[in-house]
Amino acid sequence: MHKLLVALAFLSVPVAAAPWLLAPTYAAQATELGDLSPFRVIAADTLNMVAKGDIAAATARITDFESAWVAEAAKLRALNAETWSVIDRAADAAIA
């Protein structure tokens, strides 16, 4: 469970942080990936489930993230491969 919490924290930063909270360079990179709100919703849902102690539901919900992320991977990677890679590594850590 600790691994899941740490990974979700790392995952939620690049996905969920508002541009005005980020350094200008990183904010520009994050917005280059376009609308990440569907991923933010899944990450927030997963964190809420973990906070409630429902690890089975959190595990299922983070799998939703993986499926959605894989479906959009080619498009997102083409927009900004470096930023995509940061989020992808964090997602891999959360799902592993």
Number of C-alpha atoms within 10 A of each C-alpha: 11 8 12 21 15 14 19 22 17 18 23 21 15 22 22 18 13 12 16 8 9 14 9 11 9 14 16 12 18 24 16 15 18 11 11 15 11 13 20 19 15 20 25 17 16 26 22 13 17 20 12 10 12 13 16 10 14 22 17 12 19 23 17 16 20 19 12 14 19 13 11 11 17 12 13 19 15 12 16 16 15 13 19 22 14 14 19 18 14 19 23 12 16 22 17 8
